[in-house]
């Protein structure tokens, strides 16, 4: 199964988060799951993006991809469930006990840090999902109860993690070893604070806000109090220098806590061996041509003659041209069969699959009919396109994932991977017009009045996703100008 989420990442970048979820039935058979995603980008001609101005190297420089395991899914109440030995709080508690009992044991320390990272990452995902659900239910009658349950669950998770300190507050455990606990504490506090503020920012428009505001403010205030007590960085409105250090530390903590979820990748050129074989054939064919000309000239003109000299020069000149033409032909044919790059995916030094990527410009008559129908240009755009062809980019991705190798590890089961692909549009804005255009309206007093309106450009994305005989299409529209991305939305025609 493939799940795709799209959002704006920053002023000049947007992000596709694609989840590749393995089929559970294949766990018994060690069968590889295959996923295919084709993305067509329809670029306005006036942006001057084409084969001569935008190369494959440019595309891959604009395209940044991170691949990580999907965080195991738990409800907030399941995280701190002390009655369930498989709950995250019980697993991290056992890891702390084992480490405290033998601080020199490398495996115990590795599991201690691993469980801190997993507990923190699971908590982050669970809080995010709960807050998103509450926001989606803002108009329901049960909204107050949902918020109160959220506050209760978050407090219980905090209490459970804080109680772990008693297990490692020992003289034989060094400060450096204890610091990993504090990293988790600080990270969880940041997650609670950020998502609680996000929740308040949405529900403040509803009447329930007055009923729950005090408790929500109390939740973030208690978190700030702990930060001050423990010496963690916190937001200070009177100290701007401190605040950019807060942002920097939050980013570092996030990368550290999610580090065990990111996969090791080894990038290679797809079809490298086949490419060298075909190039060898091209060299061989050109050499055969030159040798035939050389032998024929020798038989006809004899050795050490002027005609033989010119025949050899001409044969070697054509030999190089033949080799280059055949290399070009083979590289074109290889591009149809092989991808640009291949990344091997490894989890704990074990290969679990690969990702192949390819990019190219395509002609409109090579676009599948289903995709052309989804594009549905307006009559004016269609008329313009007949004169100024819309440029079409195709980005292909093929993923193979061994579900049997993504197995239970230290109590947690992983169901697949997330491919987070970020695309920067800076290359696309270089030939744009000014972002604001003057418009005019009649005015009784002055004759006319001027208003400013933004001028935006549009890129359409059509995605074809296929896995396990399930095929679907999705269409997105990106609006942007010289000042950055304005909006990206899904179009449901």
DOLUMPA-79590 format. One record per residue (C-alpha): residue in three letters; z, y, x. Coordinates in Angstrom, 2 decimals, always signed. Each point is the difference from the previous one (the first is absolute). Layout:
{rec "ALA" {Z Y X}},
...
//
This chain:
{rec "UNK" {+0.00 +0.00 +0.00}},
{rec "UNK" {-0.79 +3.54 +1.15}},
{rec "UNK" {+1.96 +3.08 -1.09}},
{rec "UNK" {-1.24 +3.49 +0.96}},
{rec "UNK" {+1.95 +3.25 -0.12}},
{rec "UNK" {-1.47 +3.36 +1.03}},
{rec "UNK" {+1.84 +3.21 +0.79}},
{rec "UNK" {-0.26 +3.23 +1.98}},
{rec "UNK" {+1.81 -0.39 +3.32}},
{rec "UNK" {-0.25 +3.55 +1.30}},
{rec "UNK" {-2.21 +3.09 -0.19}},
{rec "UNK" {-3.01 -1.68 +1.60}},
{rec "UNK" {+0.68 -3.73 -0.45}},
{rec "UNK" {+0.15 -2.45 -2.87}},
{rec "UNK" {+1.30 -3.55 +0.03}},
{rec "UNK" {-1.03 -3.35 -1.43}},
{rec "UNK" {+2.86 -2.48 -0.15}},
{rec "UNK" {-1.51 -3.43 -0.59}},
{rec "UNK" {+2.21 -3.01 -0.66}},
{rec "UNK" {-1.51 -3.41 +0.77}},
{rec "UNK" {+2.17 -2.50 -1.84}},
{rec "UNK" {-0.46 -3.67 +0.82}},
{rec "UNK" {-0.38 -2.68 -2.65}},
{rec "UNK" {+3.25 -1.96 -0.18}},
{rec "UNK" {-1.85 -3.22 -0.91}},
{rec "UNK" {-1.48 -0.16 +3.48}},
{rec "UNK" {+3.38 -0.28 +1.74}},
{rec "UNK" {-0.29 -3.79 -0.24}},
{rec "UNK" {-3.46 -0.19 +1.50}},
{rec "UNK" {+0.10 +2.53 +2.86}},
{rec "UNK" {-3.10 +1.55 -1.52}},
{rec "UNK" {-1.17 +3.44 +1.10}},
{rec "UNK" {-0.29 +2.65 -2.69}},
{rec "UNK" {-3.07 +2.24 +0.33}},
{rec "UNK" {-0.23 +3.53 -1.33}},
{rec "UNK" {-2.99 +2.33 -0.07}},
{rec "UNK" {-0.04 +3.76 -0.55}},
{rec "UNK" {-3.15 +2.13 +0.03}},
{rec "UNK" {+0.37 +3.77 -0.35}},
{rec "UNK" {-3.00 +2.24 -0.71}},
{rec "UNK" {+0.50 +3.71 +0.76}},
{rec "UNK" {-2.47 +2.39 -1.68}},
{rec "UNK" {-0.23 +3.13 +2.18}},
{rec "UNK" {-1.66 +3.28 -1.16}},
{rec "UNK" {-3.02 +0.76 +2.16}},
{rec "UNK" {+1.15 +3.56 +0.74}},
{rec "UNK" {+2.90 -1.32 +2.08}},
{rec "UNK" {-2.58 -1.12 +2.58}},
{rec "UNK" {+1.50 -3.45 +0.48}},
{rec "UNK" {-2.73 -2.44 +1.03}},
{rec "UNK" {-0.97 -2.49 +2.68}},
{rec "UNK" {-0.82 +2.69 +2.56}},
{rec "UNK" {+3.18 +2.06 -0.52}},
{rec "UNK" {+2.59 -2.67 -0.81}},
{rec "UNK" {+0.09 -3.14 +2.15}},
{rec "UNK" {+2.00 -3.19 -0.31}},
{rec "UNK" {+2.30 +1.23 +2.75}},
{rec "UNK" {+0.68 +3.16 -2.04}},
{rec "UNK" {+0.81 -2.05 -3.09}},
{rec "UNK" {+2.47 -2.26 +1.82}},
{rec "UNK" {+1.64 +3.03 +1.63}},
{rec "UNK" {+0.55 +1.46 -3.49}},
{rec "UNK" {+1.25 -3.35 -1.29}},
{rec "UNK" {+3.50 -1.17 +0.95}},
{rec "UNK" {+1.28 -3.35 -1.24}},
{rec "UNK" {+3.47 -1.58 +0.23}},
{rec "UNK" {+0.65 -3.56 -1.12}},
{rec "UNK" {+3.44 -1.25 -0.94}},
{rec "UNK" {+1.66 -2.74 -1.99}},
{rec "UNK" {+0.83 +0.78 -3.61}},
{rec "UNK" {+3.72 +0.71 -0.25}},
{rec "UNK" {+1.82 -2.78 -1.93}},
{rec "UNK" {+0.64 +1.18 -3.55}},
{rec "UNK" {+3.54 +0.23 -1.43}},
{rec "UNK" {+1.59 +1.87 -2.86}},
{rec "UNK" {+2.72 +2.44 +1.03}},
{rec "UNK" {+2.66 -2.17 -1.62}},
{rec "UNK" {-1.25 -3.06 +1.93}},
{rec "UNK" {+0.44 +1.72 +3.35}},
{rec "UNK" {+3.81 +0.24 -0.23}},
{rec "UNK" {+0.58 -3.24 -1.96}},
{rec "UNK" {+2.82 -1.68 +1.97}},
{rec "UNK" {-0.10 -3.09 -2.22}},
{rec "UNK" {-3.50 -0.90 +1.16}},
{rec "UNK" {-0.03 -1.30 +3.62}},
{rec "UNK" {-3.70 +0.88 +0.23}},
{rec "UNK" {+0.51 +3.67 -0.87}},
{rec "UNK" {-0.66 +2.58 +2.74}},
{rec "UNK" {+3.67 +1.06 +0.14}},
{rec "UNK" {+1.14 -3.59 +0.59}},
{rec "UNK" {-2.66 -0.61 +2.63}},
{rec "UNK" {+0.85 +3.14 +1.94}},
{rec "UNK" {+3.72 -0.76 -0.25}},
{rec "UNK" {-0.50 -3.47 +1.48}},
{rec "UNK" {-2.09 +1.49 +2.81}},
{rec "UNK" {+2.75 +2.52 +0.79}},
{rec "UNK" {+2.65 -2.74 +0.06}},
{rec "UNK" {-2.09 -2.19 +2.32}},
{rec "UNK" {-0.64 +2.88 +2.37}},
{rec "UNK" {+3.65 +1.14 +0.01}},
{rec "UNK" {+1.06 -3.57 +0.85}},
{rec "UNK" {-2.30 -0.19 +3.04}},
{rec "UNK" {-1.19 +3.41 +1.20}},
{rec "UNK" {-1.67 -1.54 +3.07}},
{rec "UNK" {-2.30 -2.18 -2.11}},
{rec "UNK" {-3.51 +1.46 +0.15}},
{rec "UNK" {-1.17 -1.76 -3.17}},
{rec "UNK" {+3.05 +1.25 -1.94}},
{rec "UNK" {-0.68 +3.58 +1.11}},
{rec "UNK" {-3.70 -0.31 -0.88}},
{rec "UNK" {+0.92 -1.25 -3.49}},
{rec "UNK" {+2.59 +2.78 -0.35}},
{rec "UNK" {-2.63 +2.70 +0.63}},
{rec "UNK" {-2.62 -1.84 -2.08}},
{rec "UNK" {+2.29 -0.18 -3.04}},
{rec "UNK" {+0.84 +3.71 +0.30}},
{rec "UNK" {-3.71 +0.84 -0.05}},
{rec "UNK" {-0.76 -2.34 -2.89}},
{rec "UNK" {+2.98 +1.18 -2.07}},
{rec "UNK" {-1.03 +3.62 +0.54}},
{rec "UNK" {-3.68 -0.63 -0.78}},
{rec "UNK" {+0.78 -2.05 -3.11}},
{rec "UNK" {+2.38 +2.72 -1.21}},
{rec "UNK" {-2.64 +2.66 +0.55}},
{rec "UNK" {-2.63 -1.92 -2.00}},
{rec "UNK" {+2.43 -0.84 -2.81}},
{rec "UNK" {+1.19 +3.63 -0.33}},
{rec "UNK" {-3.60 +1.27 +0.00}},
{rec "UNK" {-1.02 -2.50 -2.68}},
{rec "UNK" {+3.04 +0.79 -2.16}},
{rec "UNK" {-0.54 +3.76 +0.23}},
{rec "UNK" {-3.69 -0.39 -0.85}},
{rec "UNK" {+0.92 -2.11 -3.01}},
{rec "UNK" {+2.57 +2.54 -1.21}},
{rec "UNK" {-2.58 +2.77 +0.33}},
{rec "UNK" {-2.48 -2.03 -2.06}},
{rec "UNK" {+2.66 -0.36 -2.72}},
{rec "UNK" {+0.97 +3.68 -0.17}},
{rec "UNK" {-0.89 +0.30 -3.67}},
{rec "UNK" {+1.92 -3.10 -1.12}},
{rec "UNK" {+3.36 -0.05 -1.77}},
{rec "UNK" {+1.49 -2.18 +2.74}},
{rec "UNK" {-0.64 +2.45 +2.84}},
{rec "UNK" {+3.66 +1.03 +0.43}},
{rec "UNK" {+1.11 -3.62 +0.27}},
{rec "UNK" {-2.71 -0.70 +2.58}},
{rec "UNK" {+1.15 +2.90 +2.17}},
{rec "UNK" {+3.65 -0.99 -0.26}},
{rec "UNK" {-0.86 -3.57 +1.03}},
{rec "UNK" {-1.98 +1.36 +2.94}},
{rec "UNK" {+2.98 +2.06 +1.20}},
{rec "UNK" {+2.33 -3.00 -0.38}},
{rec "UNK" {-2.30 -2.37 +1.88}},
{rec "UNK" {-0.59 +2.44 +2.85}},
{rec "UNK" {+3.74 +0.53 +0.42}},
{rec "UNK" {+0.58 -3.75 +0.10}},
{rec "UNK" {-2.67 -0.48 +2.67}},
{rec "UNK" {+1.54 +2.80 +2.06}},
{rec "UNK" {+3.48 -1.47 -0.38}},
{rec "UNK" {-1.21 -3.45 +1.02}},
{rec "UNK" {-1.68 +1.32 +3.13}},
{rec "UNK" {+2.94 +2.23 +0.97}},
{rec "UNK" {+2.38 -2.98 -0.26}},
{rec "UNK" {-2.00 -1.78 +2.70}},
{rec "UNK" {+1.41 +2.41 +2.58}},
{rec "UNK" {+3.30 -1.88 -0.07}},
{rec "UNK" {-1.76 -3.07 +1.42}},
{rec "UNK" {-1.41 +1.71 +3.12}},
{rec "UNK" {+2.68 +2.61 +0.69}},
{rec "UNK" {+1.24 -1.99 +2.99}},
{rec "UNK" {+0.62 +0.90 +3.62}},
{rec "UNK" {-2.34 -2.66 +1.38}},
{rec "UNK" {-2.95 +1.42 -1.99}},
{rec "UNK" {-1.58 +2.86 +1.94}},
{rec "UNK" {-0.94 +3.37 -1.41}},
{rec "UNK" {-3.68 -0.78 +0.57}},
{rec "UNK" {+0.36 -3.14 -2.11}},
{rec "UNK" {+1.90 +1.85 -2.72}},
{rec "UNK" {-2.65 +2.73 -0.06}},
{rec "UNK" {-2.39 -2.33 -1.85}},
{rec "UNK" {+2.48 -0.10 -2.88}},
{rec "UNK" {+0.10 +3.81 -0.07}},
{rec "UNK" {-3.81 +0.16 +0.01}},
{rec "UNK" {-0.03 -2.06 -3.20}},
{rec "UNK" {+2.76 +2.10 -1.54}},
{rec "UNK" {-1.81 +3.25 +0.74}},
{rec "UNK" {-3.35 -1.38 -1.22}},
{rec "UNK" {+1.41 -1.26 -3.32}},
{rec "UNK" {+1.70 +3.37 -0.52}},
{rec "UNK" {-3.33 +1.78 +0.55}},
{rec "UNK" {-1.78 -2.30 -2.46}},
{rec "UNK" {+2.61 +0.58 -2.71}},
{rec "UNK" {-0.07 +3.75 +0.55}},
{rec "UNK" {-3.79 +0.37 -0.03}},
{rec "UNK" {-0.62 -2.18 -3.06}},
{rec "UNK" {+2.90 +1.52 -1.94}},
{rec "UNK" {-1.40 +3.48 +0.57}},
{rec "UNK" {-3.44 -1.27 -1.07}},
{rec "UNK" {+1.56 -1.36 -3.19}},
{rec "UNK" {+1.79 +3.28 -0.70}},
{rec "UNK" {-3.24 +1.91 +0.56}},
{rec "UNK" {-1.64 -1.91 -2.87}},
{rec "UNK" {+2.79 -0.36 -2.55}},
{rec "UNK" {+1.10 +3.65 +0.24}},
{rec "UNK" {-2.62 +0.70 -2.68}},
{rec "UNK" {+1.79 -2.31 -2.43}},
{rec "UNK" {+3.22 +0.47 -1.95}},
{rec "UNK" {+1.58 -3.04 +1.66}},
{rec "UNK" {+0.21 +1.98 +3.24}},
{rec "UNK" {+3.03 +1.94 -1.19}},
{rec "UNK" {+1.77 -3.28 -0.74}},
{rec "UNK" {-0.60 -1.66 +3.37}},
{rec "UNK" {-0.33 +2.98 +2.37}},
{rec "UNK" {+3.63 -0.03 +1.06}},
{rec "UNK" {-0.06 -3.69 +0.94}},
{rec "UNK" {-3.31 +0.30 +1.87}},
{rec "UNK" {+1.22 +3.04 +1.94}},
{rec "UNK" {+3.21 -1.89 +0.76}},
{rec "UNK" {-2.04 -2.88 +1.37}},
{rec "UNK" {-1.90 +2.16 +2.50}},
{rec "UNK" {+3.11 +1.99 +0.90}},
{rec "UNK" {+1.92 -3.16 +0.88}},
{rec "UNK" {-2.91 -1.02 +2.20}},
{rec "UNK" {+0.04 +3.36 +1.78}},
{rec "UNK" {+3.76 -0.26 +0.48}},
{rec "UNK" {-0.41 -3.35 +1.74}},
{rec "UNK" {-2.73 +1.43 +2.23}},
{rec "UNK" {+2.35 +2.75 +1.12}},
{rec "UNK" {+2.86 -2.48 +0.59}},
{rec "UNK" {-2.17 -2.37 +2.05}},
{rec "UNK" {-1.84 +2.70 +1.91}},
{rec "UNK" {-3.41 -0.73 -1.49}},
{rec "UNK" {-2.53 +2.81 -0.30}},
{rec "UNK" {-0.15 +1.72 -3.39}},
{rec "UNK" {-1.90 +2.87 -1.61}},
{rec "UNK" {+1.49 +3.43 +0.68}},
{rec "UNK" {-1.63 +2.97 -1.72}},
{rec "UNK" {+1.42 +2.39 +2.59}},
{rec "UNK" {-1.34 -1.93 +3.00}},
{rec "UNK" {-3.82 -0.45 -0.01}},
{rec "UNK" {+0.04 -1.50 +3.51}},
{rec "UNK" {+2.34 -2.73 -1.18}},
{rec "UNK" {-2.24 -0.77 -2.98}},
{rec "UNK" {-3.09 -0.89 +1.98}},
{rec "UNK" {+2.21 -2.34 +2.05}},
{rec "UNK" {+1.12 -1.56 -3.31}},
{rec "UNK" {-3.61 -0.66 -0.93}},
{rec "UNK" {-0.72 -1.45 +3.44}},
{rec "UNK" {+3.00 -2.34 -0.17}},
{rec "UNK" {-0.92 -1.18 -3.50}},
{rec "UNK" {-3.46 -0.92 +1.21}},
{rec "UNK" {+1.39 -1.90 +2.99}},
{rec "UNK" {+2.49 -1.89 -2.17}},
{rec "UNK" {-2.75 -0.99 -2.43}},
{rec "UNK" {-2.17 -1.40 +2.78}},
{rec "UNK" {+2.94 -1.88 +1.49}},
{rec "UNK" {+1.17 -1.53 -3.27}},
{rec "UNK" {-3.49 -1.16 -0.97}},
{rec "UNK" {-0.92 -1.22 +3.50}},
{rec "UNK" {+0.60 -3.68 -0.78}},
{rec "UNK" {-2.42 +0.20 -2.95}},
{rec "UNK" {-2.96 +1.27 +2.03}},
{rec "UNK" {-2.35 -2.65 +1.32}},
{rec "UNK" {-1.33 -0.27 +3.52}},
{rec "UNK" {-3.77 +0.43 +0.08}},
{rec "UNK" {-2.60 -0.81 +2.63}},
{rec "UNK" {-3.31 +1.78 -0.50}},
{rec "UNK" {-3.27 -1.52 +1.14}},
{rec "UNK" {-3.69 +0.49 -0.75}},
{rec "UNK" {-1.14 -2.33 -2.76}},
{rec "UNK" {-2.87 -2.27 +1.08}},
{rec "UNK" {+0.35 +0.93 +3.68}},
{rec "UNK" {-1.11 -3.45 +1.21}},
{rec "UNK" {-2.97 -0.09 -2.38}},
{rec "UNK" {-0.98 +3.48 +1.15}},
{rec "UNK" {-0.08 -1.04 +3.65}},
{rec "UNK" {-2.02 -3.12 -0.85}},
{rec "UNK" {-2.61 +2.01 -1.90}},
{rec "UNK" {-0.16 +2.58 +2.79}},
{rec "UNK" {-0.54 -2.84 +2.47}},
{rec "UNK" {-2.87 -1.25 -2.17}},
{rec "UNK" {-1.50 +3.52 +0.02}},
{rec "UNK" {+0.21 +0.12 +3.80}},
{rec "UNK" {-1.53 -3.48 +0.24}},
{rec "UNK" {-2.91 +0.81 -2.30}},
{rec "UNK" {-0.79 +3.21 +1.90}},
{rec "UNK" {+0.16 -1.90 +3.29}},
{rec "UNK" {-2.38 -2.66 -1.33}},
{rec "UNK" {-2.46 +2.76 -0.93}},
{rec "UNK" {+0.19 +1.56 +3.46}},
{rec "UNK" {-0.32 -3.38 +1.73}},
{rec "UNK" {-3.08 -0.99 -2.06}},
{rec "UNK" {-1.71 +3.30 +0.84}},
{rec "UNK" {+0.91 -0.42 +3.69}},
{rec "UNK" {-1.30 -3.58 +0.22}},
{rec "UNK" {-3.18 +0.85 -1.93}},
{rec "UNK" {-0.75 +2.95 +2.28}},
{rec "UNK" {+0.56 -2.10 +3.09}},
{rec "UNK" {-2.37 -2.71 -1.23}},
{rec "UNK" {-2.64 +2.55 -0.95}},
{rec "UNK" {+0.25 +2.56 +2.82}},
{rec "UNK" {+1.76 -1.93 +2.75}},
{rec "UNK" {+2.97 +1.06 +2.13}},
{rec "UNK" {+0.48 +3.43 +1.60}},
{rec "UNK" {-2.68 +1.81 -2.00}},
{rec "UNK" {+0.01 +3.40 -1.65}},
{rec "UNK" {-0.65 -1.42 -3.53}},
{rec "UNK" {+2.96 -2.37 +0.46}},
{rec "UNK" {+2.19 +2.93 +1.05}},
{rec "UNK" {-0.85 +1.96 -3.17}},
{rec "UNK" {+0.37 -3.14 -2.16}},
{rec "UNK" {+3.52 -0.57 +1.37}},
{rec "UNK" {+1.01 +3.62 -0.60}},
{rec "UNK" {-1.28 -0.08 -3.58}},
{rec "UNK" {+1.60 -3.41 -0.70}},
{rec "UNK" {+3.43 +1.18 +1.19}},
{rec "UNK" {-0.30 +3.25 -1.96}},
{rec "UNK" {-0.74 -1.92 -3.20}},
{rec "UNK" {+2.67 -2.55 +0.87}},
{rec "UNK" {+2.71 +2.68 -0.24}},
{rec "UNK" {-1.46 +1.36 -3.24}},
{rec "UNK" {-0.17 -3.48 -1.53}},
{rec "UNK" {+3.61 -0.69 +1.00}},
{rec "UNK" {+1.23 +3.29 -1.50}},
{rec "UNK" {-1.97 -0.51 -3.23}},
{rec "UNK" {+1.34 -3.52 -0.40}},
{rec "UNK" {+3.56 +1.16 +0.72}},
{rec "UNK" {-0.39 +2.67 -2.67}},
{rec "UNK" {-1.38 -2.56 -2.46}},
{rec "UNK" {+2.76 -2.51 +0.70}},
{rec "UNK" {+2.73 +2.65 -0.23}},
{rec "UNK" {-1.39 +1.02 -3.40}},
{rec "UNK" {-0.03 -3.58 -1.22}},
{rec "UNK" {+3.49 -0.64 +1.41}},
{rec "UNK" {+1.27 +3.02 -1.93}},
{rec "UNK" {-1.04 -1.72 -3.21}},
{rec "UNK" {+1.92 -3.18 +0.83}},
{rec "UNK" {+2.91 +1.17 +2.14}},
{rec "UNK" {+2.52 +2.82 -0.35}},
{rec "UNK" {+0.72 +2.84 +2.42}},
{rec "UNK" {+3.51 -1.11 +0.91}},
{rec "UNK" {+2.32 -2.94 -0.48}},
{rec "UNK" {+3.79 +0.22 +0.19}},
{rec "UNK" {+2.07 -3.14 +0.46}},
{rec "UNK" {+3.31 +0.17 -1.90}},
{rec "UNK" {+3.11 -1.51 +1.58}},
{rec "UNK" {+3.47 -0.52 -1.41}},
{rec "UNK" {+2.63 -0.99 +2.57}},
{rec "UNK" {-2.75 -1.00 +2.45}},
{rec "UNK" {-1.66 -2.24 -2.58}},
{rec "UNK" {-3.47 +0.80 -1.29}},
{rec "UNK" {+0.04 +0.45 -3.78}},
{rec "UNK" {-3.50 +1.38 -0.64}},
{rec "UNK" {-2.50 +2.70 +0.83}},
{rec "UNK" {-1.57 +3.20 -1.32}},
{rec "UNK" {-3.67 +0.90 +0.51}},
{rec "UNK" {-1.40 +3.51 -0.56}},
{rec "UNK" {-3.50 +1.46 -0.12}},
{rec "UNK" {-1.43 +3.43 -0.77}},
{rec "UNK" {-3.54 +1.26 -0.55}},
{rec "UNK" {-2.19 +2.34 -2.02}},
{rec "UNK" {-1.96 -1.72 -2.77}},
{rec "UNK" {-3.06 +0.96 -2.02}},
{rec "UNK" {+0.41 +0.55 -3.71}},
{rec "UNK" {-2.33 -2.89 -0.85}},
{rec "UNK" {+2.32 -2.31 +1.98}},
{rec "UNK" {+3.02 +0.89 -2.13}},
{rec "UNK" {+0.88 -2.74 -2.55}},
{rec "UNK" {-0.91 +0.78 -3.59}},
{rec "UNK" {+3.65 -0.21 -1.13}},
{rec "UNK" {+0.97 +2.67 +2.53}},
{rec "UNK" {-2.95 +2.25 -0.93}},
{rec "UNK" {+0.99 -0.23 -3.67}},
{rec "UNK" {+3.56 +1.00 +0.83}},
{rec "UNK" {-1.18 +3.02 +1.99}},
{rec "UNK" {-1.56 +1.52 -3.18}},
{rec "UNK" {-1.20 +3.34 +1.33}},
{rec "UNK" {-0.25 +2.90 -2.44}},
{rec "UNK" {-3.60 +1.07 -0.88}},
{rec "UNK" {+0.22 +3.03 +2.32}},
{rec "UNK" {+1.41 -2.04 +2.89}},
{rec "UNK" {-2.66 -2.64 -0.57}},
{rec "UNK" {-2.75 +2.64 +0.07}},
{rec "UNK" {+1.42 +1.44 +3.22}},
{rec "UNK" {+0.30 -3.45 +1.53}},
{rec "UNK" {-3.72 -0.60 -0.40}},
{rec "UNK" {-0.58 +2.95 +2.32}},
{rec "UNK" {+3.06 -0.14 +2.25}},
{rec "UNK" {+1.02 -3.62 +0.31}},
{rec "UNK" {+3.70 -0.71 -0.37}},
{rec "UNK" {+1.21 -1.79 +3.13}},
{rec "UNK" {+1.62 -3.38 -0.62}},
{rec "UNK" {+2.49 -1.54 +2.43}},
{rec "UNK" {+1.05 -3.64 -0.25}},
{rec "UNK" {+3.31 -1.16 +1.49}},
{rec "UNK" {+0.50 -3.76 -0.13}},
{rec "UNK" {+3.19 -1.91 +0.63}},
{rec "UNK" {+0.44 -3.77 +0.04}},
{rec "UNK" {+3.48 -1.52 +0.28}},
{rec "UNK" {+1.04 -3.58 +0.62}},
{rec "UNK" {+3.68 -0.86 -0.39}},
{rec "UNK" {+1.68 -3.38 +0.49}},
{rec "UNK" {+2.53 -0.12 -2.80}},
{rec "UNK" {+1.71 -3.07 +1.45}},
{rec "UNK" {+0.82 +1.90 +3.19}},
{rec "UNK" {+1.58 +2.94 -1.81}},
{rec "UNK" {+3.05 -2.04 -0.77}},
{rec "UNK" {+3.70 +0.40 -0.44}},
{rec "UNK" {+1.61 +1.56 +3.07}},
{rec "UNK" {+3.75 +0.58 +0.32}},
{rec "UNK" {+0.36 -0.24 -3.77}},
{rec "UNK" {-2.85 +2.30 -1.02}},
{rec "UNK" {-3.36 -1.03 -1.40}},
{rec "UNK" {-3.08 +2.15 +0.52}},
{rec "UNK" {-2.75 -0.09 -2.61}},
{rec "UNK" {-2.72 +1.84 +1.90}},
{rec "UNK" {-0.88 +3.10 +1.97}},
{rec "UNK" {-0.48 +3.71 -0.63}},
{rec "UNK" {-2.94 +1.72 +1.65}},
{rec "UNK" {+0.73 +3.73 +0.07}},
{rec "UNK" {-3.23 +1.81 +0.82}},
{rec "UNK" {+0.09 +3.75 +0.53}},
{rec "UNK" {-3.23 +2.01 +0.01}},
{rec "UNK" {-0.31 +3.51 +1.43}},
{rec "UNK" {-2.63 +2.35 -1.51}},
{rec "UNK" {-0.10 +2.60 +2.78}},
{rec "UNK" {-3.54 -1.01 +0.99}},
{rec "UNK" {-1.13 +0.58 -3.58}},
{rec "UNK" {+1.13 +3.62 -0.30}},
{rec "UNK" {-1.84 +1.43 +3.01}},
{rec "UNK" {-3.14 +0.99 -1.95}},
{rec "UNK" {+1.78 +1.18 -3.15}},
{rec "UNK" {-0.29 +3.46 -1.53}},
{rec "UNK" {+2.95 +2.35 -0.44}},
{rec "UNK" {+2.73 -1.57 -2.15}},
{rec "UNK" {+0.11 +2.95 -2.44}},
{rec "UNK" {-2.82 +1.53 -2.03}},
{rec "UNK" {+0.09 +3.27 -1.95}},
{rec "UNK" {-0.71 -0.21 -3.75}},
{rec "UNK" {-0.41 +2.92 -2.38}},
{rec "UNK" {+0.96 +0.77 -3.59}},
{rec "UNK" {-0.75 +3.02 -2.24}},
{rec "UNK" {+2.75 +2.58 -0.31}},
{rec "UNK" {+0.10 +2.85 -2.57}},
{rec "UNK" {+1.77 +2.43 +2.32}},
{rec "UNK" {-1.67 -0.58 +3.38}},
{rec "UNK" {-3.18 -1.76 -1.08}},
{rec "UNK" {+0.85 -3.23 +1.76}},
{rec "UNK" {+2.84 -1.81 +1.72}},
{rec "UNK" {+0.02 -2.48 +2.85}},
{rec "UNK" {+1.79 -3.31 +0.17}},
{rec "UNK" {+0.13 -2.49 +2.84}},
{rec "UNK" {-0.73 -3.68 -0.53}},
{rec "UNK" {+0.18 -2.90 +2.41}},
{rec "UNK" {-3.21 -1.74 +0.97}},
{rec "UNK" {+0.52 -3.75 +0.38}},
{rec "UNK" {-2.15 -2.89 +1.15}},
{rec "UNK" {+0.08 -3.48 -1.49}},
{rec "UNK" {-0.16 -3.43 +1.58}},
{rec "UNK" {-0.09 -3.08 -2.22}},
{rec "UNK" {+1.38 -3.34 +1.15}},
{rec "UNK" {-0.93 -3.24 -1.70}},
{rec "UNK" {+1.96 -3.05 +1.12}},
{rec "UNK" {-1.01 -3.60 -0.55}},
{rec "UNK" {+2.94 -2.38 +0.55}},
{rec "UNK" {-0.31 -3.78 -0.10}},
{rec "UNK" {+2.50 -2.80 +0.58}},
{rec "UNK" {+0.43 -3.53 -1.33}},
{rec "UNK" {-2.97 +0.43 -2.36}},
{rec "UNK" {+1.54 +3.18 -1.45}},
{rec "UNK" {-2.37 +2.98 +0.21}},
{rec "UNK" {+0.58 +3.58 -1.12}},
{rec "UNK" {-1.26 +3.54 +0.66}},
{rec "UNK" {+1.91 +3.28 +0.24}},
{rec "UNK" {-1.30 +3.55 +0.23}},
{rec "UNK" {+1.73 +3.02 +1.56}},
{rec "UNK" {-0.88 +3.69 +0.33}},
{rec "UNK" {+1.11 +2.16 +2.92}},
{rec "UNK" {-0.02 +3.80 -0.33}},
{rec "UNK" {+0.34 +2.05 +3.20}},
{rec "UNK" {-1.16 +3.12 +1.82}},
{rec "UNK" {+0.61 +1.79 +3.29}},
{rec "UNK" {+3.66 +0.43 -0.83}},
{rec "UNK" {+0.55 -3.73 -0.45}},
{rec "UNK" {+0.19 -2.69 -2.65}},
{rec "UNK" {+0.65 +1.25 -3.52}},
{rec "UNK" {+0.17 -3.21 -1.97}},
{rec "UNK" {-0.93 -3.66 -0.05}},
{rec "UNK" {-0.04 -1.80 -3.32}},
{rec "UNK" {-1.29 -3.25 -1.48}},
{rec "UNK" {-2.91 +0.35 -2.42}},
{rec "UNK" {-0.04 -2.37 -2.93}},
{rec "UNK" {-3.40 +0.42 -1.64}},
//
